[in-house]
Amino acid sequence: MENYSLLTTLGIGVFASFALFFLFYLGLKWNNKLAALVTILLVMGVYIPLAATHWAGVDVFAIHFAFFVMSGYGLGIITSHRSHRQRLEAKLGQTSTQPKKGWFHWAPAIIVVFFIVLATVDSIIITLANKGASSEFMARFLPAPRFTSSPVTSVFPGAVPHDFKEKYAQFNQHLDQLEVQRERGWQVLNGWQQTPRAGQAAVFSISVTDKAGQPVSGAQVEVRFLRPADKSKDKQFTLPESNLGTYGQSVQLDEPGSWTVVLRIQRGDEVHEVKGTTHVSALAG
């Protein structure tokens, strides 16, 4: 369900709620409370299995659950005025020749409109949080940028994971890996050999030593530079060994600002990972 627009799935569910309610209430002449209850049960009976098999997160489930329930409940509240009037007329023995009062009361109608507006706003916010904003959206709804002529685009570094059991197992494995690394005692030093600037090559070189201070030679070293704001800009390099325990090569990063650096050093079955941050300066001039 994460592959569909939130507005689309909400719209389909709310439309189905309206259609079912009026089928039961006007078509089958059910009591408004019974019609509302059965409508909610049917809609949620369809949505919950779909949400479970296409899980898009607790936030998405919560907004669907709230508005599907409120659709049936709100219709039950609105039509309660009509049902109450009909019972009162039957009790007093009023005839059909007397003038009819409106059954759609304005007070619950305002509540329904409020929740419709709230659903629309929340859907837009969640959609932007999951998928980002295109340059067309930014150009239409936001002021023009003052310091750049290129289109403004908002993107995010990949989908948010929802497999919590898998992530929990990975976290425990990560803790075990950290304990092994502490016992191993490898040290990683150095880094940039000169100030890194966007669009210019600079040497990135590290030296690796063991607990006794001896060079760690013959390892395979990979370095990843991760762009926090845009996953498409991530870069990965293999650092060859230039001297005993020293690994490095020329690296070029295309964007200025902060980058996350992840080093992975492997020698045989021994794996050592180090994570940090670095800053790339803008090109002078």
C-alpha positions in Angstrom: 0.0 0.0 0.0 3.1 2.2 0.3 3.2 2.3 -3.5 -0.1 4.2 -3.7 -0.9 7.9 -2.9 -2.2 8.4 0.5 -5.0 10.7 -0.8 -6.0 7.9 -3.2 -6.3 5.2 -0.6 -8.1 7.6 1.9 -10.4 8.7 -0.9 -11.4 5.2 -1.9 -12.0 4.2 1.7 -14.1 7.3 2.6 -16.1 6.9 -0.6 -16.8 3.2 0.2 -17.9 4.3 3.7 -20.4 6.8 2.3 -21.7 4.3 -0.3 -22.1 1.5 2.2 -23.7 3.6 4.9 -26.4 5.1 2.6 -27.0 1.6 1.1 -27.8 0.3 4.6 -29.5 3.5 5.9 -31.6 4.6 2.9 -31.7 1.4 0.8 -32.2 -1.2 3.4 -33.9 1.2 5.9 -31.6 0.2 8.7 -31.2 2.2 11.9 -28.5 4.9 11.6 -26.5 3.4 14.4 -26.5 -0.1 13.0 -25.7 1.2 9.5 -22.7 3.2 10.9 -21.5 0.2 12.9 -21.7 -2.3 10.0 -20.1 0.2 7.6 -17.1 0.7 9.9 -16.7 -3.1 10.4 -16.8 -3.8 6.7 -14.4 -1.0 5.7 -11.9 -1.9 8.4 -12.3 -5.6 7.7 -11.0 -4.9 4.2 -8.4 -2.3 5.1 -6.7 -4.1 8.1 -5.6 -7.2 6.1 -4.4 -5.0 3.2 -2.4 -2.8 5.6 -0.9 -5.8 7.3 0.3 -7.3 4.0 1.5 -4.0 2.5 2.8 -2.3 5.7 3.6 1.4 5.2 4.2 2.4 8.8 2.2 3.2 12.0 1.6 6.8 10.9 -0.1 5.8 7.6 -2.1 3.1 9.3 -3.3 5.5 12.1 -4.6 8.1 9.6 -6.5 5.5 7.6 -7.9 3.9 10.7 -9.0 7.3 12.2 -10.7 8.6 9.1 -12.4 5.3 8.0 -13.9 5.0 11.5 -14.8 8.7 11.6 -16.5 8.5 8.2 -19.0 5.9 9.4 -19.3 7.5 12.9 -19.8 11.0 11.4 -22.5 9.8 9.1 -24.2 8.2 12.0 -24.1 11.4 14.0 -25.4 13.5 11.1 -28.4 11.2 10.3 -29.2 10.8 14.0 -31.1 14.2 13.8 -33.3 12.8 11.0 -33.9 9.5 12.9 -34.8 11.3 16.1 -37.2 13.5 14.2 -38.8 10.5 12.6 -39.3 8.7 16.0 -40.7 11.9 17.5 -43.2 12.3 14.6 -44.3 8.7 14.9 -44.8 9.1 18.7 -46.8 12.3 18.3 -48.7 11.0 15.3 -47.8 13.8 13.0 -49.0 13.4 9.4 -46.9 13.7 6.2 -48.8 16.9 5.3 -46.9 18.9 7.9 -43.8 20.8 6.8 -40.6 18.7 7.0 -37.5 20.0 8.8 -34.1 19.6 7.3 -32.3 16.4 8.4 -28.7 17.5 7.7 -27.8 19.5 10.8 -25.1 22.1 10.4 -23.2 21.3 13.6 -22.1 17.7 12.8 -21.6 18.8 9.2 -18.9 21.3 10.4 -17.1 18.5 12.3 -17.1 16.3 9.2 -15.7 19.1 7.0 -13.0 19.8 9.6 -11.9 16.2 9.5 -11.9 16.2 5.7 -9.6 19.2 5.7 -7.4 17.6 8.4 -7.1 14.4 6.4 -6.1 16.3 3.3 -3.4 18.3 5.1 -2.0 15.2 6.9 -2.0 13.2 3.7 0.1 15.9 2.0 2.5 16.1 4.9 3.0 12.3 5.1 3.4 12.1 1.3 6.1 14.8 1.3 7.9 13.2 4.2 8.0 9.8 2.4 8.7 10.9 -1.2 10.0 14.5 -1.0 8.9 17.4 -3.1 9.6 17.7 -6.8 11.0 20.8 -8.4 7.6 21.6 -9.9 6.0 21.5 -6.5 8.7 23.7 -5.0 8.4 26.2 -7.8 4.6 26.4 -7.5 4.3 26.7 -3.7 7.6 28.1 -2.4 9.4 31.4 -3.2 12.2 31.4 -5.8 15.7 30.7 -4.4 17.8 33.8 -4.1 21.3 32.3 -4.4 20.9 29.7 -7.2 19.4 29.5 -10.6 19.0 25.7 -10.6 15.6 24.1 -9.7 15.1 23.4 -6.0 14.4 19.7 -5.3 13.8 18.0 -1.9 14.8 14.4 -1.7 15.4 11.9 1.1 17.9 9.2 1.6 15.8 6.1 0.8 12.7 4.6 2.3 12.2 4.4 6.1 12.5 0.8 7.2 9.5 -0.8 8.9 10.9 -4.3 9.6 11.5 -3.7 13.3 12.3 -7.4 14.2 15.0 -7.4 11.5 16.4 -4.1 12.6 16.5 -5.3 16.2 18.5 -8.3 15.2 20.9 -6.2 13.2 21.3 -3.8 16.1 22.3 -6.7 18.4 24.7 -7.9 15.8 26.1 -4.4 15.6 26.7 -4.3 19.3 28.5 -7.7 19.2 30.6 -6.3 16.3 31.6 -3.3 18.4 32.6 -5.4 21.3 34.8 -7.6 19.0 36.4 -4.4 17.6 37.2 -3.0 21.0 38.9 -6.3 22.0 40.8 -6.3 18.7 42.2 -2.8 19.3 42.9 -1.7 15.8 43.5 2.1 15.4 42.7 4.1 12.3 44.4 7.5 11.8 44.8 10.3 9.3 42.3 11.0 6.5 42.4 13.9 4.1 45.9 15.0 3.1 44.7 18.4 2.1 41.5 20.4 2.4 38.8 18.7 0.3 36.9 21.0 -2.0 33.8 20.2 -4.1 34.6 19.2 -7.6 38.4 18.8 -6.9 40.3 15.6 -6.3 42.1 15.3 -2.9 44.1 12.4 -1.4 42.3 10.5 1.3 44.8 8.2 3.1 44.6 6.3 6.4 47.0 4.2 8.4 45.8 1.1 10.3 47.7 -0.3 13.3 46.8 -3.2 15.6 46.7 -3.2 19.4 50.5 -3.5 19.6 51.0 -0.5 17.3 52.1 -2.7 14.3 50.8 -1.9 10.8 47.8 -3.9 9.6 48.9 -5.0 6.2 47.2 -6.9 3.4 43.7 -5.7 4.2 40.9 -4.7 1.8 39.8 -1.2 2.6 36.6 0.5 1.3 35.4 4.0 2.1 31.9 5.3 1.5 31.0 8.9 1.5 27.3 9.3 2.3 25.3 12.5 1.5 22.8 12.8 4.4 20.3 14.9 2.3 20.6 12.9 -1.0 21.3 9.2 -1.3 21.9 9.5 -5.0 25.1 11.5 -4.3 26.7 8.7 -2.2 30.1 7.5 -3.4 32.3 4.5 -2.7 36.0 3.9 -3.2 38.5 1.1 -2.7 41.7 2.3 -1.0 44.8 0.4 -2.2 47.7 -0.2 0.1 50.5 2.3 -0.8 52.8 1.5 2.1 52.8 -1.0 4.9 49.5 -0.5 6.8 48.7 2.7 4.7 45.8 2.8 2.4 44.7 5.7 0.2 43.9 7.2 -3.2 42.6 10.4 -4.8 38.9 11.1 -4.1 36.6 13.7 -5.6 33.3 14.7 -4.0 31.0 16.9 -6.1 28.9 18.6 -3.3 30.1 21.0 -0.5 29.0 20.5 3.0 28.9 17.7 5.5 29.4 14.0 4.5 29.2 10.8 6.5 32.3 8.6 6.2 32.1 4.9 6.6 35.4 2.9 6.5 35.4 -0.9 6.2 38.7 -2.7 6.8 38.8 -6.5 6.2 41.7 -8.8 6.6 40.7 -12.5 6.4 37.8 -13.0 8.8 38.6 -9.8 10.7 36.3 -6.9 9.9 36.7 -3.5 11.3 34.3 -0.6 10.6 34.6 3.0 11.5 32.1 5.8 11.0 32.6 9.5 11.1 31.9 12.8 9.5 33.8 15.2 7.2 33.3 18.6 5.7 33.9 19.5 2.1 34.5 23.1 1.3 33.0 25.0 -1.6 35.2 25.6 -4.6 37.0 28.9 -4.2 36.2 31.7 -6.6 
